[in-house]
Amino acid sequence: MKFLVAVTLAIVGSAASASVGLDNGPTPVVMWHGMGDTCCNPMSLGHIQKWIEREVPGVYVHSLKFGKTVIQDEESGFLTPVNKQVEEACATIKNDEKLKNGYNAVGFSQGGQFLRAVAQRCPDPPMKNLVSVGGQHQGVYGIPQCEKLPAVFQFLCTMGREAISAIVYTGLVQDHLVQAQYWHDPLHHDKYVQHSQFIAEINNEGPSPKDEYAQNLMKLQKLVLVMFEDDNMVEPRESSHFKFYKEGQSKEVVDFNESSLGLKDTLQKMRDEGKIDYLSTPGDHLQFTETWFLQNVVDKYLKH
Ligand SMILES: *[C@@H]1O[C@H](CO)[C@@H](O)[C@H](O)[C@H]1NC(C)=O
């Protein structure tokens, strides 16, 4: 999702990070943009990349781009199947010599859960900290910013969520629309587990959970989950904190430990070990200031 960065004039003390040796520079950073956005938009990720480069001298930042052009990059966020994008991201990361000793990752909106899939499927090179900014880790029940969807899917926007649910797990929609691949219908749990191409699979729902997903996720040093307290796009916004509607209804939101998520023991273990940090900040989806980002993300998770 595209967003404007509210610029504040507050100057954040930028004690430059200490030893920046040739072989031992700061940990590189990989970013994955949100829906309707691109790798390098000067109003969003291009801007954020500059903040990180300024605050962490010598850092290498790789903002993932899908397709050859910026237009293709934006389109991919709607139309390129998630599993294919994750595969492409894994290859890009693996082929980038500068990332070979590991990296920290920052995902914006859907980029948050997509980067988690990279951590779970492609542990080499290692992802160290994963910061998910407004991600949807248990999917959504409500299409975010429907009016931005490609014309061919605009018909969904006049439909209620139960009507969308009735068609979103059909091959035609599931195969072609990225947002359908993280659609999570809490009222029809079995259907969700059976047909969701991405989010159910990556969360180890269903009868054949992948052990390596749990093991690889545990390799993260920190999983940082940022939720926007007034998020009007992500339904429910608590999905950013790995929470979701209780199975069988669409009102009450419960934590992962009260769900059927195959990853729940792993997440519980990570939480017990202090590996999950929950952050929340006032504001709508992806609305944050430079000061907030520098203090809460860059200083804490991208400087080592
Ligand atoms: C789940 O975790 C929450 C903390 O988020 C805790 O309050 C609750 O008791 C736990 N529920 C179960 C069933 O363990």
The ligand as a Tripos MOL2 file, in Angstrom:
@<TRIPOS>MOLECULE
LIG
   14    14     1     0     0
SMALL
NO_CHARGES

@<TRIPOS>ATOM
      1 C1         -2.8850  -17.1510   25.2350 C.3       1 LIG1
      2 O1         -2.0040  -16.0860   25.4340 O.3       1 LIG1
      3 C2         -2.5690  -14.9920   26.1200 C.3       1 LIG1
      4 C3         -1.5770  -13.8740   26.1090 C.3       1 LIG1
      5 O2         -1.6020  -13.2540   24.8630 O.3       1 LIG1
      6 C4         -3.0120  -15.4260   27.5130 C.3       1 LIG1
      7 O3         -3.6180  -14.3560   28.1960 O.3       1 LIG1
      8 C5         -3.9850  -16.5900   27.3840 C.3       1 LIG1
      9 O4         -4.3110  -17.0830   28.6550 O.3       1 LIG1
     10 C6         -3.3950  -17.7130   26.5470 C.3       1 LIG1
     11 N1         -4.4250  -18.7070   26.2860 N.am      1 LIG1
     12 C7         -4.1770  -19.9980   26.3310 C.2       1 LIG1
     13 C8         -5.3260  -20.8960   25.9620 C.3       1 LIG1
     14 O5         -3.0800  -20.4530   26.6190 O.2       1 LIG1
@<TRIPOS>BOND
     1     1     2 1
     2     1    10 1
     3     2     3 1
     4     3     4 1
     5     3     6 1
     6     4     5 1
     7     6     7 1
     8     6     8 1
     9     8     9 1
    10     8    10 1
    11    10    11 1
    12    11    12 1
    13    12    13 1
    14    12    14 2
@<TRIPOS>SUBSTRUCTURE
     1 LIG1         1 GROUP 0 **** ****
